[in-house]
Amino acid sequence: MSKKTKLSIIVISLVVLSGLALSACGAATPEVVEVEKVVTQVVTEKVVETVVVEVEGEEVIKEVEVVKEVVVTATPEPAEAMFDDTAPITIWIDTTRQAAVDKFLEAHPEHADKITVEIVDRGEFPQKVLLFNNVGEGWPDVMFAEPRIVAQVADAAHNYPADLNDWVPQDVIDGFYPGSLDPCVFDGKLFCLRNDLAQDVLYYNKPLMEEFGYEVPTTWDEFLAMSEDVAANHPGYIMGAAGDYWSVAPYFWSSGCPASEVLGVAQVRND
């Protein structure tokens, strides 16, 4: 395994271990490093060879054309090295993600000296990036945040954040469930990777359900009908509560319905 491959694994493994969406950020275009790329090919060509033949009992030297396969080595050409395997990276996380990063560093101590981890309130991320854009430095390389925050800081003038289509192998992108990366795509550019789809689980009181004669609902319509029946016939009991955006949004995402689909810096779509 090459060092270039190892660096790719650093980024992808963090996607698996840590939270929300991972955005790879670059304040400048990747540095181009010239390396020699030798190209060889086999071609068929006619060559003239000197042979000795016997004519009327005498040996005669003649030149004849023969067809042979020849290996041709091309002049070394410059090629781009996509990764600098010695470059350090700075990762911004919240306290929830700290344990996952610690696990990664424990499993891959050979990368520990390349990774700087900073605990940052991601709600301050857009304001901090605007400051970095003005002063020309300070951007983190990787940030864990909601996709809508990533859209707020997109700045083509500073190549920030980076388009992951140029960095993440296509088979990794294809491995995500269809549609799950849609919130990370703006103008055809992939600005983040989903850590998870935030699936929820329905918990219910089995003895109470049996006592009241209810079947576990499998649709929102059934859930609503049961709630109305509980309110009418079993006062004092509740069906549960949804307190914030994250408690309901995953249901829309998992069913393919747009929820906070980013259309632009100041425009989202909910359907």
C-alpha positions as CSV (number, residue, x, y, z in Angstrom):
1,M,0.0,0.0,0.0
2,S,1.5,3.4,-1.0
3,K,1.7,6.4,1.3
4,K,-0.8,8.1,-1.0
5,T,-3.3,5.4,-0.4
6,K,-2.8,5.7,3.4
7,L,-3.6,9.4,3.4
8,S,-6.9,8.7,1.6
9,I,-7.7,6.2,4.3
10,I,-7.2,8.8,7.0
11,V,-10.0,10.9,5.5
12,I,-12.4,8.1,4.7
13,S,-12.0,6.4,8.1
14,L,-12.9,9.6,9.9
15,V,-16.1,9.7,7.9
16,V,-17.0,6.3,9.3
17,L,-16.1,7.1,12.8
18,S,-17.2,10.7,13.3
19,G,-20.4,12.7,12.9
20,L,-22.7,14.7,10.8
21,A,-21.1,15.7,7.5
22,L,-17.4,15.9,6.7
23,S,-16.3,18.7,4.5
24,A,-12.8,18.7,3.0
25,C,-11.6,22.2,2.8
26,G,-8.9,23.8,0.7
27,A,-7.9,27.4,0.7
28,A,-5.8,26.8,-2.4
29,T,-5.7,24.3,-5.2
30,P,-3.8,21.1,-4.6
31,E,0.0,21.5,-5.2
32,V,1.2,19.9,-8.4
33,V,4.3,17.8,-7.9
34,E,6.1,16.7,-11.1
35,V,7.1,13.0,-11.1
36,E,8.5,10.9,-13.9
37,K,6.0,8.7,-15.7
38,V,7.6,6.3,-18.1
39,V,5.3,4.9,-20.8
40,T,6.2,1.8,-22.7
41,Q,4.4,0.1,-25.6
42,V,5.0,-2.6,-28.1
43,V,4.8,-1.7,-31.8
44,T,5.2,-3.7,-35.0
45,E,7.6,-2.3,-37.6
46,K,9.7,-3.3,-40.6
47,V,13.5,-3.5,-40.1
48,V,16.3,-4.3,-42.4
49,E,18.6,-7.2,-41.3
50,T,21.7,-8.7,-42.9
51,V,21.5,-12.4,-43.5
52,V,23.7,-15.1,-45.1
53,V,22.1,-17.3,-47.7
54,E,23.4,-20.0,-50.0
55,V,23.2,-19.5,-53.7
56,E,24.4,-22.2,-56.1
57,G,26.6,-23.7,-53.4
58,E,28.1,-20.3,-52.3
59,E,27.3,-18.2,-49.3
60,V,26.0,-14.7,-50.2
61,I,25.4,-11.8,-47.8
62,K,22.1,-10.1,-48.4
63,E,19.9,-7.4,-46.8
64,V,16.2,-8.3,-46.3
65,E,13.2,-6.6,-44.7
66,V,11.6,-8.5,-41.8
67,V,8.6,-7.6,-39.6
68,K,9.4,-7.5,-35.8
69,E,7.8,-6.4,-32.6
70,V,9.7,-3.6,-30.9
71,V,9.3,-2.3,-27.3
72,V,9.4,1.5,-27.4
73,T,10.0,3.6,-24.2
74,A,8.5,7.1,-24.4
75,T,10.2,10.2,-23.1
76,P,9.3,10.7,-19.4
77,E,6.3,13.0,-19.0
78,P,5.3,15.2,-16.0
79,A,2.4,13.8,-14.0
80,E,0.4,15.3,-11.1
81,A,0.7,13.9,-7.6
82,M,-2.7,14.4,-6.0
83,F,-1.6,14.1,-2.4
84,D,1.2,15.4,-0.3
85,D,1.6,12.5,2.1
86,T,3.7,14.6,4.5
87,A,1.2,17.5,4.9
88,P,-0.5,17.9,8.3
89,I,-4.2,18.5,8.5
90,T,-6.4,20.4,11.0
91,I,-9.8,18.9,12.0
92,W,-12.6,20.9,13.7
93,I,-15.0,18.8,15.8
94,D,-17.3,19.2,18.7
95,T,-17.0,17.4,22.0
96,T,-19.4,14.6,20.8
97,R,-16.9,13.7,18.1
98,Q,-13.9,13.6,20.3
99,A,-14.2,10.0,21.4
100,A,-14.4,8.8,17.8
101,V,-11.3,10.8,16.8
102,D,-9.4,9.4,19.8
103,K,-10.3,5.9,18.7
104,F,-9.0,6.6,15.2
105,L,-5.7,7.9,16.5
106,E,-5.4,4.9,18.8
107,A,-5.9,2.6,15.9
108,H,-3.5,4.6,13.6
109,P,-0.7,6.0,15.7
110,E,1.4,6.4,12.7
111,H,-0.8,9.4,11.6
112,A,-1.1,11.1,15.0
113,D,1.6,13.6,14.3
114,K,-0.1,14.7,11.1
115,I,-3.5,15.5,12.7
116,T,-4.4,18.5,14.8
117,V,-7.8,18.3,16.4
118,E,-9.6,21.5,17.7
119,I,-12.9,21.6,19.6
120,V,-15.0,24.3,17.9
121,D,-18.6,25.4,18.1
122,R,-19.8,24.6,14.6
123,G,-22.4,27.4,14.9
124,E,-19.5,29.8,14.7
125,F,-18.1,28.2,11.7
126,P,-19.5,30.6,9.0
127,Q,-18.4,33.7,10.9
128,K,-14.9,32.2,11.4
129,V,-14.6,31.3,7.7
130,L,-15.5,34.9,6.7
131,L,-12.7,36.1,8.9
132,F,-10.2,33.6,7.4
133,N,-11.2,34.7,3.9
134,N,-10.4,38.3,4.8
135,V,-7.0,37.6,6.4
136,G,-6.1,34.8,4.0
137,E,-5.3,32.0,6.5
138,G,-6.7,29.9,9.3
139,W,-9.1,27.6,7.4
140,P,-9.4,24.1,8.8
141,D,-8.8,21.1,6.5
142,V,-11.8,19.1,7.7
143,M,-15.0,20.2,9.5
144,F,-17.9,18.3,10.9
145,A,-21.1,20.3,10.4
146,E,-24.6,20.2,8.9
147,P,-24.6,20.4,5.1
148,R,-26.5,23.7,5.2
149,I,-23.6,25.3,7.1
150,V,-21.2,24.0,4.4
151,A,-23.3,25.8,1.8
152,Q,-23.1,29.1,3.7
153,V,-19.3,29.2,3.6
154,A,-18.8,28.1,-0.1
155,D,-16.5,30.6,-1.7
156,A,-15.1,29.8,-5.1
157,A,-12.7,32.7,-4.9
158,H,-10.8,30.9,-2.2
159,N,-11.5,27.4,-3.4
160,Y,-13.1,26.7,-0.1
161,P,-14.5,24.2,0.7
162,A,-12.9,21.8,-1.8
163,D,-14.9,19.8,-4.3
164,L,-14.6,16.2,-3.0
165,N,-15.3,14.8,-6.5
166,D,-11.6,15.5,-7.1
167,W,-10.4,13.7,-4.0
168,V,-12.8,10.9,-3.0
169,P,-12.6,7.7,-5.0
170,Q,-15.8,7.1,-7.1
171,D,-16.4,3.7,-5.5
172,V,-16.6,5.4,-2.1
173,I,-19.2,7.9,-3.4
174,D,-21.2,5.1,-5.1
175,G,-21.2,3.2,-1.8
176,F,-23.6,5.8,-0.2
177,Y,-27.3,5.0,-0.3
178,P,-28.9,6.7,-3.4
179,G,-29.9,10.3,-2.6
180,S,-28.2,10.4,0.8
181,L,-25.4,12.7,-0.5
182,D,-27.9,15.1,-2.3
183,P,-27.7,17.6,0.6
184,C,-24.0,17.8,0.1
185,V,-24.1,18.6,-3.7
186,F,-24.2,22.2,-4.9
187,D,-23.9,23.1,-8.6
188,G,-22.6,19.7,-9.3
189,K,-19.9,19.9,-6.7
190,L,-19.7,17.5,-3.8
191,F,-18.8,19.5,-0.7
192,C,-19.3,17.0,2.1
193,L,-19.9,13.3,3.0
194,R,-22.7,12.1,5.2
195,N,-21.6,10.4,8.4
196,D,-24.9,8.8,8.8
197,L,-28.6,9.1,7.9
198,A,-29.6,9.7,11.5
199,Q,-32.2,6.9,11.5
200,D,-34.6,6.9,14.4
201,V,-36.2,4.0,16.2
202,L,-39.8,3.9,17.5
203,Y,-40.1,2.7,21.1
204,Y,-43.5,1.7,22.5
205,N,-45.0,0.3,25.7
206,K,-45.9,-3.2,24.7
207,P,-48.1,-4.1,27.7
208,L,-50.0,-0.8,27.4
209,M,-50.5,-1.3,23.7
210,E,-52.0,-4.8,24.4
211,E,-54.2,-3.4,27.2
212,F,-55.6,-0.7,24.9
213,G,-55.9,-3.1,21.9
214,Y,-53.6,-1.2,19.6
215,E,-51.4,-2.4,16.7
216,V,-48.0,-0.8,16.3
217,P,-48.4,1.9,13.6
218,T,-46.3,1.6,10.5
219,T,-47.3,4.9,8.8
220,W,-47.7,8.5,10.0
221,D,-51.4,8.3,9.1
222,E,-51.8,5.3,11.5
223,F,-49.8,7.1,14.1
224,L,-52.1,10.2,13.9
225,A,-55.2,8.1,14.1
226,M,-53.9,6.3,17.2
227,S,-53.0,9.6,18.8
228,E,-56.5,10.9,18.3
229,D,-58.0,7.7,19.8
230,V,-55.6,8.0,22.8
231,A,-56.6,11.6,23.3
232,A,-60.3,10.7,23.2
233,N,-60.4,7.4,25.0
234,H,-57.4,7.3,27.3
235,P,-56.9,10.8,28.7
236,G,-53.6,11.3,30.6
237,Y,-51.6,9.2,28.1
238,I,-49.5,10.7,25.3
239,M,-48.0,9.3,22.1
240,G,-44.7,11.0,22.4
241,A,-43.2,14.3,21.4
242,A,-41.0,15.8,18.7
243,G,-39.0,18.6,20.2
244,D,-36.8,19.9,17.4
245,Y,-35.8,19.7,13.8
246,W,-33.6,16.6,14.2
247,S,-36.4,14.5,15.6
248,V,-38.4,14.7,12.4
249,A,-36.0,15.5,9.6
250,P,-34.5,12.0,9.3
251,Y,-38.0,10.6,8.5
252,F,-38.2,12.8,5.5
253,W,-34.6,12.1,4.4
254,S,-34.9,8.3,4.7
255,S,-38.1,8.4,2.5
256,G,-36.5,10.6,-0.1
257,C,-38.5,13.7,0.7
258,P,-36.6,17.0,0.5
259,A,-36.0,18.5,3.9
260,S,-33.7,21.6,4.1
261,E,-32.4,20.8,0.6
262,V,-29.9,23.6,-0.1
263,L,-30.6,25.4,-3.4
264,G,-28.3,28.3,-2.7
265,V,-26.5,30.3,0.0
266,A,-29.9,31.9,1.1
267,Q,-32.4,29.4,-0.2
268,V,-33.6,26.0,1.0
269,R,-36.4,23.7,-0.1
270,N,-38.8,21.7,2.0
271,D,-41.4,19.5,0.3
